Amino acid sequence: MIGKTPLPMGCLCKPVRTCHNIRPPEFPLRAPDPPKLYAHPARLILTLSLGAAVGLGICRFAYALVLPDMRDTLHWSYSAAGFMNTINAAGYLAGALMASRLIERFGWAAALKGGTLAALASLAMCAASGDFFLLSLARLIAGLGAAAAFVAGGALAATVAQSQPSRADFLLSLYYAVPGLGIIASGLIAPFVLHSFGPGSWWIVWWVLALVAAVMTIPLLLVRIESKPALSEPGGSGFSVAPVAIYLAGYFLFGAGYIGYMTFMIAYVRDAGGGASAQAVFWSLIGLSAFTTPWVWRSVLALNRGGVATAIILSVNAIGAGLPILGHSVLLLAVSALVFGVAFFAVVGSTTAFVRFNYPSSVWPAAIAAMTISFGIGQTLGPIVVGAISDALGSITYALNVSAALVALGAAAAAFQPKLTNTSAPAE
């Protein structure tokens, strides 16, 4: 019991009372116990989410902005270009699976900060060399670091959010929306740096993004929060793949489809004649629309009808991904970015809601682990597959068509997932 002990300078959290009956659902380790109330939960969650903004918004997704210049300068095929995101996704999958051990040994906060610093270092590695092997290693490290930061930061955010049950869903959704900040920052920087310095300046972009990411990391490194890890209860898995196989298949298809869009869409805009301003606006619209997810999807995420909520969100995502098939007009591309972005980060929230509705708390870790693996395998295979399709058929358009179709198939699969019965899930 902390009582009224003065808090250290720089600490954003103020423990007030304890609550013993809530645990965050996302991860194989449960969050710090006991959870407490925090004086400024929204501000704290936004600070914690800077790790995701760096690891995902910049390290992971900014590659699409630099890809066209890297491909031209380094003479890559589309398959080689796709491999860079495949190796990044493989690192992310490995990092997500290793996160529980890292957290158990070092703590939630250390894993969050360490993972963010690893992702930051990978940006510098991308800027330092054009060697394919070293760039692949940098992308691998970026995936590992981003996963550790996202998992640990999400657990801490869930702890903070669930200390206020009446606002928990909204507070936690803030964490999943803020990666859009990294997307916006990279979108406003990369196209104009490339335009100013000319062909072959991709490495300068990476240095500038590394500097921006370093600035964003400072508040995260200064925040203090209790983060003593604890193992989940033994024997609490009780998870079977068979009842949710169709849902896992849908999440796999989403992972394979969305990453193709995020990898090659900027190249598509450039090939259609879009200059630096068009590329910056398109990418920033994806990031801006991500910020609306806490409000747009609140009622959908509350649906306790099996995979219906996920199917609805994936359908919107598929529409956004498929709009470029209809043409290259500025309006059409802008709508595509907005529609795709508004559903993009909400998918993760829908899978978390599905698990919370359909399983007791003791099964949450195993269920979320299965979701992570399914999604991770999909996004690992997606970029290199759609890149190979582009090489074979000679156009990125075919790859984007396949990406949209995969997401649409994922929506259809999720729609067939019924609500589970006899799971002893908590009442909502």
N, C-alpha and C positions, 0 to 999 in steps of 0.2 A: 504494500500500500504506500503510494508516494505522498499522499497528503498535500501539504502546502510547501514542500521543499522548493526553494527558488530554482528556476531553470537556468542552464548555461546560456551565455550570450550566443545568438545565432540560431537557437533552437526554435523551430516553427511549431512544435507540438507541445501541448499542455495537457498532460494526463489529469483527468478529473475523477473518474470512477471506473469500476471494472464491470465487465459483462462476460459471462462465461459460456454462453450458449450459441455463439456464432463463430464459424470458421470460414475463411475464404475458400471458394470452390476450385480455384484454378490450378493448383499446383500440388506436387507430390509431398511437399512438406507443409504442415499447417503454419499459419503466420504466428507472430509473437503472441504468447499467451501469458496473461489475459489481455484481450483487446480493451482499449480505453477510449474515452472521448478526447477529441483534439480541439483546441481553441479555434483554429483556422483550417478546417479540413479541406476546403476547396483549394486554398493556396498551397497547402502541403502536397496534395495530390498533383497539382499542376507542376510543382517543383520536381516531384518524383518522376513525372512523365517526361522530363527533359532527356532522360536516358533513352526513352523510346524515340523521341524526336531526333536525337543524334544517331542512334543505332539503326533505326528504320527509315525515318524521314529523309536523312541525309546519306548515311553510309549505304543503305540498301537500295533506295529508289532513285537517288541522284545519278546512278550509273546510266540510266536511260538517257539523261540529258547530255552526257559526255560520250556515249556510245557512238553516235554517228562520226564524230571527229576521230575517235580512237580507231574505229574500223577503217576509215579512209587512210589515216596516217600509218597505222601499223599493218595494213593490208590483211585484215581478218575477213574470213567468210562469215555469213550469218550464224553458222553453226558454232564457230569459235566465239563470236560475240555472245551467243546464247549460253555457251559453256560458262562464261564468267558469272552469270546469274545462277546457273545450275550449281556451281561450286559454292557460291554464297548461300544458296538455299540448303545445300548439304551441310554446310557449317552451322546454319541456323537450326537444322534438325538435330545435329549432334549436340549443339549447345543446349537446346531445350531438354534433351534426354540426360545431359550431364548436370543440369542446373541444380537438381535436388542434392547431389553430392557436394557441389560447390557451396551451396547455401548451408548445408549441414555442418560443413567444416569451418566456413568463414563468416556465416551470418548473412541475413538478407541485405542489409545496407552495404556490406563489403562487396557482395556479388553484384549489386546494382552499380556501384561506383567503379568497381574493377572492370566489369563488362563494358561500361561506357568508355572508360579509358582505353580498353583494347580496341574498340571500334574507332575511337579517335586516332589511335596509332595506325590503324589500317588505312585511313585517309592519307596520312603522310607517306605510307608505303606506296600507295597508288600514284602519288605525285613523283616519287623518287626514281622510278624506272619504267621503261616500256617493255621489259622482258616478260614474256607470256607466263613463265613459271612464277616469277615474283608477283606479278599482278594476280595470278590465281591464288597464291598464298595469301595475299592481302585480302582478297574477297572472301576467302575461307575464314580468316581471322575476324573479319567484319561480321560474318554470320554468327560465329561463336560468341563474340562479345555482345552483339545485339540481342541474341537469345537469352543469355544470362541476365542482361540488364532488364529485358522486357519481363521475364519471368519473376525475378526478384522484385522489381518495381511494381509489377501488377499485384503481387502478394501483399506488399506494404500498402498499396493503394486500396486493396480490398479490405485490409484491416482498418484503415482509417475510415473508409466509406461505411462499413458495416457496424462501426461504433455508433452510427446514427441511422438506425433502420428505416426511419421514415423517408430519408433522402438517399439511401444507399445506392439504388440503381442509378440515380442521376449523378451522384458523386463519382461512382466508378466509371460511368460512361465518359467523364472528363478525361480519364487516363487514356482511353482508347481513341479519343478525338485529337489529342495534342500532337501525335506524330505528323498531323497535317501541317504543323508549324515548320517542321524540317522540310517538308515538301515545298511549302511556300518559299522558304529561304533559298533553297537550292534552285527553285524555278525562277526566282528574281535575280539570281547571280550567274548561273552557268551560261545561259544563252548570250548574255551581254559580254561576258568575259571572252567567250569564243569569238564573238563578233568583233570585239575590240582588238584582240591579239592575232586573229586570223587562224587559218588552218594549221593544225599541229600544236595548238595551245591547250590541249586537253589537260596536260600536266599542271598548267597554271590554275585551271579550274579546281583541281583537286587540292592544291595548296590553299586557295582562297576558302574552299569549303572546310578544310581542316581548321583554319583560323576561326571561322564562324562557329564551328562545332566546339572549339575550345572555349569560346566565350559563353556558349550555351551551357557548357559543362560546369562552369564555376559555381552557379547557385546550387547545383546538385551536390557538389563536393562539400559545400559549406553547411548543408542541412544536417541536422542531427535527429535521429529517431531510434528508439529502442528496437533491436532486431535480433534477439536471441532465438535461434531456430530450435524447433522441436520436431521429433519424428511423429508421423501420424500413427494412429493406433494399429498395432499388429493385427493381422487377420481381417482388416476392414475392406479388402478390395471388393469381392463379391461382384465383379464386373464380367459380363459375358458379351462377346462381340455379336453373336447371332441375332439378338433382338434389335440391334441398331446397325446391322450391316448395310442396309440401304442408306441410312443417314451418313455413315462413314464414307460410303462411296460418293455421295453427293459432296461431302466436304473435300474429298480427294480431287474430284473434278473441278471444284472451285479453285483449289490450290494450283492445279495444272493450267487452268484457264486465265485467271486474273494476272498471273505473273507474265504471261505472254504479252498482254496489253501494256503492263507497266514497263516491260523491257523494250518493246519496239515501237510504241506509239509516237514518241518524239521523232524517231527516224521517219515515220510515216508522215508526220506533219512537215518535216523538213523536205522530204521528197515531193510533197504536194506544193512546195513553193513557200512554205512558212518560214519567215526569217526569225531573228532573235526575239523580236517582240511577240510574234505569234506563239513561239515555243514557250516563252516566259508566261504569257497569259494562260495558255492551255494548262501548263503544269500547275500554276498557282490556283487555277479554278478547282483542280482536284483537291489540293490542300485546303482551300477555303471551304469547300462543300463538306469536307470531313468534320469541320467544326460544328456543323449543324446536327450531327448524328444524335447527340443527347436529347434533342427536342423532337426531331422528325420521327424517330423510331420508338419513342417511349411506349406508346400503346401497343405497337406490334410486338415488342419484346415481352410484353405482359401476357401474351396469348399462351395459354397452356393447352395446346392442341397438337402435340407431337412435333413434327418437323414443319408445321405450317409457317411459323414466323421466319425460319431460315429460308424456306422456299420463296416467300414474298420478297425478302431482301435480296436473295440471289437472282430472282427474276428481274428486279430493278437493275442490279449490277450487270446482268446479261444484256439488257436493253442498252445501257450506256456503252458497253463494250462493242455492241453490234452496230451502233449508229454510223460509224465511219464507213461501213459497207455501202451506205446509201450515197456517199459523195464526199467532196473535199471542201464544201463551203465553210466559211468561218463560223457561221451560226451553228451549223450541224456539229462541228468539232467542239465548239464551246458547250453545247448542250450535252454532248457525249461526256466531256470532262466533268460537268456538274452532276449528271445522273450517276456516272460510275463512282465518283468520289463520295457521294452522299450515302451510298450503300457499302462502300469498300470496307471501312473499319467496323461497320455495324454487324458484319457477319460473325466476327469473333464474339461479340456480345450475345448474338443469338444462340451460338453453340453453348456458351456458358449458361444462358437461361434454360436451354433444353436440359442440360445436366441437372441443374438445380431443381427443375420441376419434376424430373423423372427418377431421381435417385436420392437415397438418404445420404447424409453428409459423409458417412464413412466410405462411400463409394465414389465420391467426387474426384479424388485424386486419380484413381485408376481410369475413370471415364474421360477426364480431361486429357490424360496422357494418351489414350487411344485416339482422341480427336487430333491432338498435336502430331502424332505419328502419321495419321492418314493425310492430314493437310501438308505436312512436311515432305512426304514422299511425292505428292502431287506437284508441289512447287519446285521440287528438285528436278523432276523429269520435264516439266513444262517448257522452260526456256530453250533447252537444247532440241526438243522435239519440234517446236514451232520454228526454230531457226533452221533446222534441217528441211522443213517443209518450204520455207522461203528460198533456200538454196536450190531445191529440186525444181520448184515452179517459177523461180525468178522474180518473185514479188513479195513484199511484206504483206500485201493485202490478204493473201491466202492465209498467212499466219494469224492475222487478226480475226479472220472469219472463223478459223479453228478455235481460237481463244474464246470468242463469244459463244460458239456452239458448246464448248466444254462447260462453261458457266451455266448455260441454259439447261444442259443435261443434269448438272448438279442440282439446279432448282427443282427439276422434275423428280429426281431421286428423293430429295428431302421431302417433297410433298407427299410421298407414299409412306413416310415414316409415321406410324401411329403412336399415340401416347402409350407409354408403357404402363403395365398394371402390376400390382403386387410387388412394388419396389420399396414400399415403406418410405416414399419420398416425403419431405416435410411439407406440411400444409402451407399454402401461400395466401 
